[in-house]
Amino acid sequence: MVKDGIKQEAIFIGANRQSFVVDYNKSENLVAYGAGNTIALWNPLAENHIGVESTLKKHTKEVTGVRFIPNSPYIVSSGEDNEVNVWKKSENSYKLHESLSGHEHSITCLSVINEKIFVTGGADGNIILWVYNSEEQSFKLSHKFQVKFNFFPLTLALQDIDTNGNYILAVGGTTSNLYIYSFTLLQNGTIDHFNQSALLTGHEDWIKCLQFVADIEHKSYILASGSQDRYIRLWRLKLNELIDDSDEDEMKLILLSNKQYKFNIGEHDRGAISFEALLVGHDDWVTGLQWHPSYKTDGVTGEKRLQLLSSSADTALMVWEMDVESGIWVCVNRLGELSIKGASTATGASGGFWSCLWFVDDKTGSQYILSNGKTGSIRVYRSTDSEAKTFESTLGVTGAVKEVTGLTWSLNGEYFTSVSLDQTARLFAPWTANREFKSWHEFARPQIHGYDMICIDNVTNTKFVSGGDEKILRVFEITNSIYKLLKNLCNIDVVPQDQVESLPEAASLPVLGLSNKADNEQQEVGQAAQEQQDADEDKEATPVEKEDILASLTGPPLEDYLQRYTLFPELEKLYGHGYEITCCATSPNGLLIASACRSNSSKHAVIRIFNVGKDFQQSPQVLEGHNLTITSLEFSPDGQYLLAVSRDRQFSLWRVSNEAEGQFELVELNTKASSRILWDCSWLPINQFGSFFLTASRDKTVKLWQVNDTKVESISVAKVDEPVISVSCYRANLIDNFAVISFGLENGNISVYKIDLSTTEKDFQLVAKFDTTITPDERISKLSFSSKLHEKDSQFLLAVASKDTSTRLYSIAKDSVI
């Protein structure tokens, strides 16, 4: 959708670490998943691979459950904000239909079976049945109950068992027992004959996931339950005449594991549930279960067989099937990764997979398995053969799972890199080579850190500096393998050809280390000797070099490649600050790095300068004057000035007096710059009208300032309706004497302004406000224009980082601005 010349080109946002946040709508080929406080919509079968298409905004806290309601235009979502939201398809998008209240705490689980009813469970211990009222076209709270005192539901499974409105509800949670309920849904929408029918024992830990399937061949139902005890149990539910009543007449010993739990359903029906099978194979918590969406047909006998997909915290996806001869359920396929030795939920690791999804593309017959993990990415495995014996990894979606705090464009304006509180730096670039479509993807993960990432800036074409929630800055350099990847798939030349050979080949993160090491550096003698010994023991094995792995790619790297083979080596650590880093900036020629840290006093509210030309040595001069944390730093485009804004409501402007020595002199410390915190600043491009910069404030204003030889003068002010968190100016040049500027507000809104510098007033002129359907859900952390016009000089590109965990890219038509 293009409105007012603005188009959302890409959204990168990770899936929440929850078990019920991913679902698929077969009729629309649409995947919906919980992403931060929003619901992301994505077509995994799209040929153009554009990734997430849009996000739905209403929840105020993390989304914990998302489900499409079958045979209806509705999506139901739940969150930590205690709300259940129902979304309805309207034209080509989903819009909020209604919000349901009933829970008092976070909603932990959600189950949907048909368009008539769904059920939710919460951290308040309550389980609520919501029934659809066709006359009012809304859902109503029909029944609320608690299993028992101090029990919290973690998973639910709802199954309709006949056309008379009879249902079975399975509840698992913070005990090792599985609770079975039966009830009848009457025509008027009320719940009748609601009873606890059975209590199933056997698991040894909390139950995490449940899934029903109709076993058509045996005219019964099978319930699969997965637990933190690492086991999967299958339970068979029989109805009416299929129930074996012979044990009532004979006095014989029945093992507890095979015991039939018999109960009444409604007024006239009966049910019996018993243990069927134990599936053993996972090494950690079982987190998700999904029955095959249709029966698998045996190629020899033509019989229909059930298959079960399971996901686990051991980073494995397993496909289970019953062996015909022995009747034992066995693993017939295993996907995912090999788990790291010693890394499990018992040792505090939160890796592995959180859920699984299985669907079939009716057009091609291909089967798809999806799973979301710790890093926020949704991995996709595709099988094109009819037997689904082999699966191959294919392109999914990636994105941060916590607030994105900073981003910067490459010096050539071709790609950008963001940093996040999820402790990663991610490089995004356009996939253009040998394609009809142009789409943006994550091409590298330069830094995977042990601290939350806060800020980033480029030093040169090949190096960047980043600051995390620690006291030091780190400098990284692009690898030869990533350079080749960007050149081959994105048509981007990062460095001149004569400098390519000097780049490190690849990098890796040592065990228990925080620093990425170049793989072609000289290694310690002991380590080298050990590797030589390993090579001698297995001479036939030919290791595959990491750069060769990336060179063989014909598309963007998948998640396992991003984590292992796209790191940048760390060149330097820059010390000096007493508290955690808040911002950094580099001079246009890459010779100076300026940085600041958190502070509540003037002692630490200083700017430290590092001289790149002198092996990143810190300058003896410390730039003082502020009293509280400096929030943003930026050098002028000509490199003559350094601007700093602070929480103390002041800005300071420094002139570079001796660049070689990193010496500065104070031009002005403005103590009346704003009535509230100054959040950001940005310089206008070099022009014939003078030197100008912008400051953005919590007082809902953006001010334009002009720099003269000895003073700074306020020129004009733009007032908006929300605090301005970030401001960015297109810095390549003026366009017809206009400077193009973008504001990022605290509520997530984005607007574009222009200023005619040839006039005396130099007022802000509003050009466009972004439609709220395409803006982030929460505060804009940082926004930045690319340093060049794209698509034959017809588009501005604006990258946006937000607290809602998303990184977004927008194109703005030049004609709509000027």
N, C-alpha and C positions, 0 to 999 in steps of 0.2 A: 504494500500500500504506500503510495506517494501522496503526501498532503502538504501543500504549501512548499513544494520543492524538497521536502524532507523525507528520507527513506531510511528505515532501519535495516542496515546491511547484515548485521550479525549480532547474536546474543550468545555469550559464553557463561553458563551458569551450571553449577554442579548439583547433583541430586542429593537430597538430605540423607543422613545416615539413619534411615528408618526402614522397617520391614514391609510397610504397606504403601509406599509412596509412588510406585510405578505401576501403570496399568495401560492396556492396549484396547483400542476400539477398532474392531475388524472392519466395520462398514466404512470407516473414514481413513483407515490406515494411519491412525493417529495414536501416538504415545503421549500420555500426560504424566508428569512426575512432579513431586514436591521439591521445590528449589528455594531454600530460604523461607521467606514469608509468602512466596508466590507459587503458582502452578505453571510449569513450563509445558508448552505444546510443541511436539516434534514429529515429523513424518519420517520414520526410519527407512522407508522404501523409496523416498524421493530421489530422482536421478541426479538432481543438481547438488545434493548433499549440502544444503544451506544450513543444516542444524536446526536449532530451536527457532521457531517462527514467531512466537509471541509468549507473553506471560500474563497470567490473570492475577489481579491484585484485590485483596480484601482482608486476608488474615493479617493480624498484627504481630504474630509470633510464628515460630517455625511450623511448617506444615508437616503433619505426622501421618496422614493417610490420604490417598487419592484413588477413587474408583469410578469408572464409567458404569452407569446403570443400564443394563442390557435392554434392548428394544425400546429405548427412550432417548430423547435429546439431552439427557442430564448427565452431569458429572457431580459427584459428591466428594467433598474434601473436609478434612478435620485438622485441627491444629492445637498447639500448646496454648492458644488463646481461649480455650474451652468452647470454641464455636464449631458448628457444623455448617458449611456453606454448600448450597446447591446452585450449580451453574447450568444454564440452558443454552442450547445452540441457537444462535440468531444470525441468519444469513451465513457469513463465512467465519464467524467468531463466536466465542462463548461469552455470555454476560451473566452477571450475578442474578439469580432468580429469587433466592431467599436465604436468610441466615437463621439457623435454628439454635436455640439455647436450651440447655437442660443439664449439662455437666457443670460441675463447680471447679474442676481442675483440668489439667491437660488431658486431651483425648489420646489414648494409647493404641487403639485398634479399631478396625472398620471392616465390615463384611457386607457384600451386596450379592443378591442371588437373582432378583428380577425387578421389574418396574414397580412392584407393589410395596416392597418393604426392604429396609436395610437396618443394620444394627451397629451400634458404636459402644465401645467400652472406654472408661476413663480412669485416671489416677485417683479419682474420688471413690473408686470401687463400684461405681454405678455402671450398669449395662442398660442401654435404652434401645427399644424397638421403635423405629420411625415408620409410619404407614402413610401411603400416598392417598390423598383425597382427590378423586378425579373431578369432582364438581368445583372445588376451589383451586385445583391444580397446584396443590402444595402438600408438603409432608407435615404430619402432626406426631407429637410424642404420644405413643399409644400405650407403652408399658415400660416401667422402670423397675429394676430390681438389683439386688446385690447377692452374690453367691454366698458369701459368709463374711463375718467380721474380719477385717485386716487382710482381705484377699483383693489383689489388684489384677484385673484382666490384661493379658498381654497379646492374646490372639483370639479371634472368633471365626467360626465357620457356620454359615447358614445354608440349609438345604430344604427345598420344597420336595415333598415325597409323593404327592398325588395332586389331583385336580380339585380336591375337596377343601383346600386351604390348610392342609396339615404341614407343619414344618418341624425340622429338627435343628436345634442350635447347640453347637459344641463350643465350650469355653475352656481356654487354657490360660494359666497365669502363674502367679507367684507361689504355687505349690506343685508337687509332682503329680497331682491328680488331674484327670480330665473329666469335666462335668458335662453331662448330656441333658438337654432340656427338650421338651416337646410342647407344642401349642397349636392352636387353630386360629387362623385369621379369617374372621367372619366378613360377610359382604359389606357390612356397615363400617368396616375398618377397625373394629375392636378385637382385642386378643382374648381368647377363651381357652379353657382347659390348659392353662400354663402350669407345667409341673417339672420338677427335677426328676428325670427318669432313670439316670444311671450315674454312677461314679466309677470311672475306670482307673485302675491302678496299674503300675508297671514302670512308668518313667521314674528316674531317680533325681531329676532336677526340674527347674522351671520349664514350662512348655512355651515355645516361641512361635510356632506356626502350625496351622491346621488347614486342611483342604479336603473337600468332599469330591467324589466322582461317582457317576451312575455306572455300575457294571451291568450293561445291558444283557450280556450273555447269560449272567447268572441271576438276572432280575433282582438285583440288590444294590447296595451302595457301599463304597469303601471310604473310610475316613483315614487320612494320613496325618500323623502328628509328629512334629519335630521338636526336640528338646535340647536344653543346654547339656544334657548328659551325653550328647553326640550321637544319639540313636534316633532312628525313625521307626515308628510303630504303625502298623496298618490294622484297622478295626473294620469288621464287616457288619453292616446293618441289614437285617432281613425284616421283611414285613409280612404280616398276616399268615397266609397258608404256607409260606416258605419257612416258618419258624419250626425248629425241631423241638417237639414237646415230649420226646421219648424219655428224657432224663427225669421228668416229673413222676413217671410210673415206676422207674427202676431205681433201686437204692444202690447207686454206684458212685465211686470217687471221681470227682471232676476236678482237674487241676485248676488252680486259680487263674492261670494265664488263658485257659480256654473256656472259662465260665461264660455262660450266656446271661446277659442282663436283660430281662424281659420287662416290658412296660406297655402301658396303654397310650395311644395317641388319639386325642379327641374323644369322640363318643363311641366310635365303632371300630377303630383300627388298633392293631397291636404292632409292636416292634421288639426286636431283640438284637443286641449288639455284643460282639465278642471279639477277642484278640485273634488276628489273622496271621501276621508275620512281623518279624523284627529285621530291620535293614541296618547293617553294620558296615561302616566304611569311612565315615568322616572322622577327622582328628580333632575337631573343635565344635563349638555350638552349631547346631542346625538352625539356620536363620530364615529359610524360605522353602516353600513347597509349591509345585505347580504340576497338575496332571496334564498330559498331552491333550491339546484342544480337540483332537479327534482320535479315534482308535487307530493304532498302527496295524496294517494288514500284513500278515505273514506271506512272504513271496512264494512259499512252497505250498502251504496248506490252505491259504486264503482265509485263515482264522483271524479274528480281531483280537489284538492284545493291548492291555493297558500299559502305559509307560508313565513313570513319575520322575520329575526333575526336582533336584534339591540343591540348595546353596548353603554354604557354610562359612564360618569365620576362618576356616583353614585355607581360604582362597581357592576352593574347588567347587565346581558344578558337576553333579553326577546324575546320569540318566539310569533309572532302575527299570528292570523288566523281569517278569517271572519266567524262569526256565520251565519249558513245557514238560520235560521228562521228570525233573526232580520236584517241581513245584516250589523251588526256592527262588526268592527275589535276588537278583544279582545285578551288579553294575555293568552296563553294556557300553557306556561312554563316559569319559571324564574330561572336563574342560577346565579352563582357568589357569592357575599357576601352581608351581611347586611351592609349598609353604616353607617359610624360613625357619630353620631349626631353632627351637626355643621360643619362637614368637607365637603366642596364643593369648586368648582372653585371660587365661590363668596368670600370665606374666604381665598383664596390663596392656597388651597390644590390642588395637582396635581396627586391625586390618581385615582382610577377607571380604566376603560379599555379604550384603545386607538383605538382598531379595533376589528373586528370579522370575522371569517371565518367558512364556513359550507361545509362539503363534505361527500360523502357516499363511503364506501369501498365496491366495487362491489362483491368481493369474499365472504364476510361474511354478507353483507347487513347492517352492523353497520353504524350508523351516528356519525359524529364527529363535535364538535364545538370547535374552537380554539379562544383564545383572548390573547392579550398581554397587560400588565399593567405597572404601575409605576416602579416596582422592576425589570423589564426586563424579567421576566419569561413568557413563553407562556403556558397558562393553557389549558388543554385538557379535554373535557367532551365527554363521549361516551354513546350512547344508542344502546342496542342490540335488543330491541323489534321492530317489524315492524312498530308499530304506533308511535314510538319515544316519548312515553309519559313520560318516565323517563330517566334521564341522570345521570351518575356517573363520578366523577372526576378520571382521570387516569394520568399516568406519562407523563409530558411534558419536557421542557428544562428550565434550569435556568442559570443565569450568571450575571455578573456586567454590569452596563450601563455607567460607567465612568472608567477612568484609574485604572488599578489594580496596586497598588504601592508597595506591599510587600507580601511575603509568607514565611512560615516556615513548615518544616516537623515535625511530632511528633517525640519524642525521640526514639521510636522504629522503625521509618521509614515506618509505615504502612499507614498513611494518612497525609494530609497537610491542612493548613488553610491559606487563603489569605485575604488581606484587600484592600479596594478600596476607591476611592474618591466618590463613591456613598453612603458612610457612612455605609458600612456593613463589617462584617467579615464573611467568609463562609468556612465551613469545608467540604472537599471532601474526599471520601473513596470509596473503591471497593465493589460493591454488588456481593457477591460470594455465600451466603448460599442458598442451594437447587436450584441451577441454573446450566445449562450447559454452559452459557456464563458468562464471567466476564466483568463488565462494571462499570465505575466510575460515581458517582453521588454526588450531594450536600446533605449531611446528617444532617447538622445543620447550623444555622445562629447565632453563639454565641453572636454577638454584632450588634445591630442596633442603630446607634449613631446619635447625632445631629451635629457632626462635620465630615469632610472628614477624612478618615483613611489613615495613612501614613506608619506605620511600625508595626511589630509584631515579637515576639520571645517566645519560650517556657521557662517557669520557672521550672516546673517539668512535670511529665507525665500527671498530671491533671490540671495544671495551665498554663496560658499564660499571657504575658503582651503586651499591645498594646498602640500605641501613635497616636493620631489624630491631626488635625489642631488646637490644643489648647495647653495650657502650662502644662498640666498634663499627666501622664501615668496612665493607669488603669489595674488592675490585675483581671483576671477572672478564675473561676474554673468550670470544667466539671460537669454536673449533673448526678445523678444516672440514669435518664431516657435515656440520650444520651449514657451513658456507656452501658446500656443494649441493646440499639438499635445497636450500633457498634458491640457488641458481638454476637447478634442474627443474624444480616444480613450480617456482614462483617467478622465474625470470628476474631475479633480484641479484645484482652484483654488489656485495657488501664492501669489498676492498679491491684495489687494483691487483692485476694478475701477478705483479712482481712481489706482492706482499703475502700471497697465499701460502707459500712454502714455509713462512715463518710461523704460521698458526699452529697451535697444538692439534694433534690428530683427534683426540677424544678425551673425555674426562670420566672419572668415576668417584663415588663417595665411599671412602673406606669405612669398614665396620667400626662403630663407636666414634666416628669422626664427624666434624661439622664442616670441614673444608673439602671442596671438590679438588681432586688431584688430577693433573694431566697424565694420561696413560703412557705417554712417550717420554716422561721424565725418568731420570736414572733412579732406580729403586734401591732400597737398602739391600746390603749384601745378603743378609739372612733370608729376606723374602725372595730375592732373585735365585738363591741357591735352592730354596724349597720348590720354586716353580720349575727350575731345571730338573729337579728330581722327579717331580710329577710328570714332566714331559717324557723323561726317560722311561718311566714305568708304563706309559701308554703311547708308544711312538706312532701307532697307527691312527690315533685320533688327531684330526687336523682342526685346531680351534679357528673359529670364524672371527675375524677382526671386527671391532665395533663399527669402524668407518665403512667397512664393506657391507654391513647389514643395512645401514642407512642409504648407501649408494644404490642398493637394489630396490628401494622403495619406488613405487609408481604413484603413490598417493600420500597424504599426510600421515605421519607416524601414529600408530595406535597407542593405547594407554601403556602397555607393557614396554614399548619402545621409548615413550616419553619419559618414563621413570628411570630407565636404565641406560639409554644410549644418547640422550640429548643434553646432558649436563655440560656446563661450561667450567673449565678449570679456574680455581681461585688464584689470583696473582699476588694480591697484597691484602694485609689487614691494616687499617688505619686507626690508631689509638689516640686517646687524649681526653675524651669526654668523661664526665663523672656520672652521667645518668644515661638512660635509654635515648637513642637517636630519634629525632622527630622529622628532620628534613635535610636534604642535601641538594646541591646544585653544582654544575661544572661550567667553566667559562667556555665561550664558543670555540676557542681553539684547543680546548681540552688540556690546558696547562695547569689550571687551578681547580681545586675542589673545595667548596665551602660546605660546612655542616653545622648543625646545632642539636641540642639535646633537651630533654625535659628539665624544667627548673621552676622553683618557686622563690628564687632569690637572684639577685644580680650576679652572684658569684659564678653560677653555672649558666646563666642566660647569655652566653657569649657565642660568637661565631669563630670556629677554628678553620684555618686554611691549610690545605695540603698541596704541596708543589709536585705535580706529576713529573716535571722535567728533572727533578732532583730525587728520583726514586721514591716519590710519594712522601717526602719528609714534611713534617709539620712546620709551618712558618712560626718563628718566635713571636710574631705579633698576634695577639688575641683581640678580636673586635668586640669591645664592650659598650654597654649603654642601656640595654634592655633589663627589665626587672623580672619578667616571667618568660615562660617557654616561647621560643621563636617558632612560629607555625609554618612559615614558608620562606624560601630563599630563591632568588633568581638573578642571574647576570643579564646585563643589557645585551642586545644583539651585537653591538660593536665591541663588547668586552671591556668597556671603560668603567662601568658601574656595577655594584652589587647592591641589591635591594633586599631588605629583611622586614617582615611584618611579624607581630607578636601578640600574645594574649594580653599584654599590658596596654593594648590599644594604641601603640606607637609603631611607626615605621622608622627605619634608619637607612640612609643612603650613603654608600661608601664609594669613593673614587679609587680605582686601581692606580697607585702611584709608581709602583715598581713590580711589574708582573714577574720578572725573573726571580725576585726575592720574595714574592707573595706579600708585598707591602700595600697597605690601604690608608687612605685618609678620610675622615668623616666629613661628608658634605652637609648632612642635616639629620638630626634626631627630632622628628616631629612628635611632640607630646599631645597634640590635639587632632590627630589623624582621624579618630573615630570615637564614638561614645560607647562602643562595645568591642568585643574581641575582633581583631583582624585575622581572617582565616587564610587569605591567599593574595597573591599578587601576580601581575603579568606585564611584560614590556610590550609596547607597540613596535612595529618594524622600523628599521632605519628609514628616515624620510627627510625631505627638504624643509619640513616645517618645525623640526626640533626633536628633542628627546622626551617621550611620554611614557608613563606607566600607569597601571590600574591597581587599586586596592579593593578587596572584597571584605565585607564586614558582617558581623552578626546584627548590626543595627539596620539591616535590610537595604544597604546602599552599596553601590560601586562608584568609586570616585576616580576621575581622571586627573593626573598630576603632570605638570611640565617641569623639566629640569633645566634650570639656567646655570650659569657658571658658579654662582655662590649660594643659590637658594632653590627651593622647590615650591611651586605655586599650584594651588588647587584651581582647576579649570572648569569642571562640570561634575554633576552628580546624577546618577540614575537611581531611582527609588523603586523597589519592588515590594511584594507582599509577604516575602519570607526571607529569613537570613540567607545570605549568599555565602556558600562554603567554598566554591571554586570559581575561578575566572580564567579564561584563556583567550588570547588574541592570535589571529592568523599572522605569523611573524615573518613570512617570506617577503612580503612587500605590501604597499598600499595598492588598492584596486580602484582606479579612477579617483584617487585622493581619499578613499574611504578605508578606515580600519574596521575589520570584521571581528566581532567579539562574542563570546558565549558565556552565559552565566549558568552555574549549577547551584540549585537551591536546596535547602534543608529537607523539603518535602519530596525531593526527587524530580521536581520540574526543571526543564531546561528551556532557555530562551536565547535568541540571537539578536544582537544589536549591531549597528554600524555608527561610525562617527566620521563626519566630513572634516578632516583636519585643515582644509583650505579656508574654512569659514572662521569668523571671529569667535562665535559662541562655542563651537565644537560640542554640540549637544548629542546625547545618546538618542538614537532613533531605533525603536523596536521594529525588527524585521519580521520575526516569526517566533511563536511559542510552540514548542513540541506538543503534539497531541498526547494527552495523559495515558492513552492506551499503549504507547510505545516507550514511555519513560520508566525509569526505575521506581521501585516501590518505596525506597527510603532515601536517606541523605546522599547527595552526590559527594563522593570523597575527592575526586579529581577528574577534570576533563581537560582535553588537549587537542588542538588542531594539528593535523599533519602539516609539515613544512612545505608542502607542494600541492598544487591542484591536480586532481586525478581525472581519468576518463577524458583525455584530450582537453585538459585545462577547463573542464566545465563543472567540476564538483569539488567542494570542500569535504574533507573527511574529519569527523569529530569522534574521538575515542572517549568513552565515559566509564569511570570506575565508581561503584556505589557500595553503600553499606548493605544493600540487599543481596550481596554476594555475586552480583552480575558484573560482567565487563561487556559493554555494548559499543557498537560502531554504527555511526550514522553518516549518510551522505547528504549534503545540502547543495542544491543546485545553485550555481553561481548567479544565474539570471534571476533567481528569486530573492537574492540578497542585495545585489547592486542594481 
